[in-house]
Amino acid sequence: MTLSDATQSMERTLLVRETADADLLNAALRSVADVEAIERTPLAERLPVTDFTRRVALALAARDHADTAIFYVPDGDIERPAERVSFGTLRDNIERTASLLRAHGLGRNDVIAILLPAVPALYWSVLGAMSAGIPFPVNWMLESEHVLHLLKEANAKAVIALGPTPGFKIWESIMSFIGQLPPGMPIWSVPGPGGTLIAQNDLATHIAQQGNVAAASGIAGDDIAAYVHSGGTTGLPKIVKLSHNNMSYRHWALQLASKATLGEVILHDTPMFHIGGLAGRCLPPLASGASVLIPSVMGARDKRYIANYWKFVEKYRVTRLSGVPTTLATLAKSPPQGADLSSLRPYFITGSTAMPVAIRDQFELISGVRVLNSYGLTENTASVAIDPRDGIRKEGSSGIRLPYTKIRVVQMDDKGGTLRYCDPGEIGMLQIQGPGVTPACVNPVHDRAARTADGWLITGDLGRIDNDGFLFVTGRAKDVIIRGGHNIDPALIEEALLKSPGVLHAAAVGKPDAYAGELPVAYVQLIPGSQTTASGLIAFVTEHIAERAAIPKEIFILDRIPMTDVGKPIKAALRRDVAERTFRTVLSEAIGLSCESGSLQVSVTPHATHGTLVTILMMDTPVAQRDALAELVQKVMGQYSFAYVINWGN
């Protein structure tokens, strides 16, 4: 190394010293005692840079101008040469995008909606918008009316979207409601793989024309850095505000939890419109000076990419594995075939849903990498707790709290008030306080009943904390199956099912029952080619579930379990499905009408007031018989805690 090279290397190290504490990263992180030791220093001293765009800028400047910042393979084809974007080009594109937005009069409080899959321009669109205003990555897979609802609720002032591209309907969706957007709203396009370049809207053309690319200054920690919306699996998504303080703390905490260092290569296979992508797997590593590998525009949804997963790790010297537990379950059953995995760091973080111990153990065996489970939520800018990288793990746990983040477990009344604090090991509602907690939702309605009187975030999740400070999340309050007053953790059933060689995904929910309130049932997606049967699975789990009350009464085998964009089973949809199955059966038996013939139709849907509404439609029933039929329906439905309505058809 020449003197000039050594000088440049030292200068780069100094750039990231403002956002990376080498001594802290090299210290052991084993237990809550280590967390408490970190907390003896005020967070303000550990977080001198609260402008998240500044944290990213420092990291990008610390990398050589010509080094590859983004490797891009659009279709999961391991043989295709990757398109490359250098760190110098990435920095320039971020600054030029910000300049373009400012030139159109967009400022610190203006929202720029971004509807892009995993293409390189996603990075300068989000970070450029964050420098100038507020980026809002939107789930481009939503129906047009939901996208329009989000744009209106966010009061978006501009849009960056994928142009006409085979396999995508993003541009067509926007064009379908363009007349309902404010006149003259700027809309820029990015061509996708094999897509059409629209000259007058092309983002690349417009940013190339920017002359003044000086970065703006004066971004405060309390300024809003981004909007992110929830998954919307139980209704319309809610939009959450993330501050620069939130994002900067998240970067600091994840860097500490994973011991991230300059020069890593990370996988971008998670949507950036989800909190786990935006504030977890994508932007924080970049703010630590990592290079990004995009293996497919569709991320983990691309079967070709998943089939080539281990080859991508070998070819691009990936340092951190990526995947939510459902993806890892698939990979655990498709081990690497001689791939060189020596580039991998000793651990990586996963989360989004509970990871069965059997899947974790198998994955660690084939990858040689320790899996750190985590627990997080959108309203806390992702992670709340993570397995300690240097300490023990506990089966079923989501690890220990992150520094400066507080968790308490309480018993709450039916009006959302706190009755008492729970003892160690006692299950109750999880409440969170700390620098990750977001300021608010865009719509104040979504904040109602979300905070306690003393300012703690009510997560809606049930869990317990043991004497060593390990957090065990037992499920959403509404996910717990309550059988005759007995609480059943769905994970108990799901983990048993996932031990079956034929099972790829599993989700357990409560089936309405007139006597017990709920009975446990499960939905299963099999590995392609598996001949496993429902009766065979019930026999299998009977041998693997010690808690007899938790043995599922029925198992439904589906071609595909409905999943969110980050691999969580959509349990709200499954609960509605099993409720429909149940009410069709009991009502048909009681009133003598047939669902098969169409004379009886039953649907279970979300309802703004009741939460869930059962709609019962009876066809071709004489008026003289309707009172008697309604009485029979009342006798049946009165045994369940579901609101219902009767409709009569001709």
Buried (B, 14 or more C-beta within 10 A) or exposed (E): EEEEEEEBEEEBEEBBEBBBBEEBBEBEBBBBEBBEEBEEEEBEEBBEBBBBBBBBBBBBBBBBEEBBBBBBBBBBBBEEEBBBBBBBBBBBBBBBBBBBBBBBEBEBEBBBBBBBBBBBBBBBBBBBBBBBBBBBBBBBBBEBEBBBBBBEBBEBBBBBBBBBBEEBBBBEBBBBBEEEBEEEBBBBBBBBBEBEEBEEBBBBBBBEEBEEBEBBEEBEBEBBBBBBBBBBBBEBBBBBBBBBBBBBBBBBBBBBBBBBBBBBBBBBBBBBBBBBBBBBBBBBBBBBBBBBBBBBBBBBBBEBBBEBBBBBBBBBBBBBBBBBBBBBBBBBBEBBEEBEBEBBBEBBBBBBBBBBBBBBEBBBEBBEBBBBBBBBBBBBBBBBBBBBBEBEBBEBBBBBBBBBBEBBBBBBEEEBEBEEEBEEEEBBBBBBBBBBBBBBBBEEEBBEEBBBEEEBBBBBBBBBBEEBBBBBBBBBBBBBBEBEEEEBBBBBBBBBBBBBEBBBBBBBBBBBBEEBBBBBBBBBBBBEEBEBEBEEBBEBBEEBBEEEBBBBEBBBBBEEBBBBBBBBBBBBBBBBBBBBBBBBEBBBEBBEBEBEEEBBBBBBEBBEEEEBBBBBBBBEBEEEEEEEBBEBBEEBBEEBEBBBEBEBEE
